[in-house]
Amino acid sequence: MSLDTSVSKQITDFMKSDLAPLQKWKSIKALLLEKQIAFYSTLRADSFVVHRCNRSGTLVNPHNMHNKGMQILQAGADKSMLHSVCTELHPDNDKKQAAIADFKALCESPYMAPVTGAERYASLSSGHTSQFVKAVLAGVDTPEAELADANGKLGPHLYRCDSGEDWHQMCTSGWSWLVLPFYVEERHPDLIDLIQNALNMSNSIFGIQSEIELASSIAAAVKAKGGHVEDWNQLALDCCQGPSLKKGDQYKAIAKFVRLYSGALAVTSYSFCLYWPYLTMFFS
């Protein structure tokens, strides 16, 4: 399978346009649905890994994932609030394994469900939610005492709880996802960042962007621009989805850190971890 040339050109035109990220994605999504390329399907959480580009390569945080799961259970689940988007994993096994290698390493955490080989999709949104549900189904350890059974684990006691029919369905039969065929990403790999940025903007109320995630997002944006940045502060503000990071102009300090110490074009999540202790000097 491959993407029609005319559709590919329209995607490129939208991405190069002056539209805001949400409007770019809205236009591309409408196009892909109109051409019957993208489609909606009800999918179970154990069908998913997290896309390797999620949160600028930081994937998901296991502790945050369990904390978010606890908040969902306390508030009660509402499937209508989930705007879940994913892409198919490549049918070529070598390409598939390369795409999920970082996620498999993350799943060595006792708080993550293991990769079974049955996964067919990579989430571009709802990553923490889907992986929490997957962890519930797998019965893994949890750092949240309120979620644990007598053995300190997640499990069936949670999806039979009083969090409503929506939560029960999310655990047993899944929920609706917008699915992009693998060949869309293959033709337009830069579309993944656009989708995630757009969805993060619309869903930022449900998540917290950490300093390292913002730093990684800035570095990815610099790389996408070929290193040509006229206004680092504005770029950081555009990447910033955490209200707390805008308070006191912390995003400017993080932009300064990326500009001076990350190498920008060769940055990795590891390099941020290596130099992270020095970032705090810019917050005063």
Number of C-alpha atoms within 10 A of each C-alpha: 7 11 17 12 10 9 15 15 12 14 22 15 13 17 20 10 11 10 12 11 19 18 14 21 22 14 16 21 19 12 16 17 15 11 12 9 17 19 15 14 12 13 17 20 26 25 19 24 30 27 27 20 18 20 24 23 18 20 21 19 13 21 14 15 23 26 18 17 23 17 12 15 18 11 11 15 20 14 16 9 9 15 14 20 21 26 24 20 25 20 11 8 10 9 11 14 15 12 19 19 12 17 21 18 11 20 16 12 13 15 23 26 24 20 18 9 10 10 16 16 24 26 29 27 24 20 23 22 19 26 25 28 27 23 27 28 19 17 21 20 22 24 17 15 12 10 20 18 16 7 8 16 22 28 19 14 13 20 21 13 12 12 17 15 16 16 24 17 15 23 23 14 13 21 21 18 21 20 23 22 20 19 18 22 17 13 14 13 11 13 19 18 19 16 22 22 25 19 20 23 17 13 17 15 11 10 14 15 16 15 18 18 23 24 28 26 23 27 28 23 22 21 16 13 11 11 13 11 14 8 9 19 18 14 19 26 19 15 22 26 24 21 12 15 20 14 9 11 13 19 30 20 21 25 21 18 22 23 18 10 15 21 13 21 16 10 18 18 16 10 14 20 10 11 12 15 9 11 17 11 9 12 12 7
